[in-house]
């Protein structure tokens, strides 16, 4: 699976100012989010969970070859299995979840699993996060903008409040496509921002470059 802009945005935007010591990446794919956070902070425990066989194998391989391999671990399990087995809480949970709900499938089952919301329903994700997140922890996620209202309302049902929102446009004339949202168990004033990725094709904005430049070889 290729590295997508969504993952780069979330890995770069998620706050580590509270110096989390334990991190969980739900639906790790190739492990990019966990590795970005390993680069950005000194957390001693960075776990990832991935249910797809091929993605899990690639994630493990990437972790083993990463400079932070001693801090990275991937579970080959479902989120339900992790919730049932793990008693410890995480100080930061991050997820780039499957969110394509269109009524079509491809011939690639692995890609379908990564892209369709029936693989990880919103309520299951949020309910699980509410059990795995430390009381002073943070949960960061990227979702389609059109799903933001439902996601926030569901999170509120589990005692999770919005602290930060970043709405993302592909270009100045485009509609908002994605929302990055940070939740916690504490209700605070919401910090809302907007990011435009490109002024024109392959001409990145200063704001996007400043956010992501630490993760590109050429930017």
Secondary structure as GFF3:
##gff-version 3
##sequence-region A 1 219
A	DSSP	alpha_helix	5	13	.	.	.	ID=ss1
A	DSSP	beta_strand	22	26	.	.	.	ID=ss2
A	DSSP	alpha_helix	32	40	.	.	.	ID=ss3
A	DSSP	beta_strand	45	49	.	.	.	ID=ss4
A	DSSP	alpha_helix	53	65	.	.	.	ID=ss5
A	DSSP	three_ten_helix	69	71	.	.	.	ID=ss6
A	DSSP	beta_strand	72	75	.	.	.	ID=ss7
A	DSSP	alpha_helix	79	85	.	.	.	ID=ss8
A	DSSP	beta_strand	90	95	.	.	.	ID=ss9
A	DSSP	alpha_helix	109	115	.	.	.	ID=ss10
A	DSSP	three_ten_helix	117	119	.	.	.	ID=ss11
A	DSSP	alpha_helix	122	132	.	.	.	ID=ss12
A	DSSP	beta_strand	133	144	.	.	.	ID=ss13
A	DSSP	three_ten_helix	145	147	.	.	.	ID=ss14
A	DSSP	alpha_helix	148	157	.	.	.	ID=ss15
A	DSSP	beta_strand	161	171	.	.	.	ID=ss16
A	DSSP	beta_strand	176	184	.	.	.	ID=ss17
A	DSSP	beta_strand	191	200	.	.	.	ID=ss18
A	DSSP	beta_strand	203	204	.	.	.	ID=ss19
A	DSSP	alpha_helix	206	212	.	.	.	ID=ss20
A	DSSP	three_ten_helix	213	215	.	.	.	ID=ss21
###
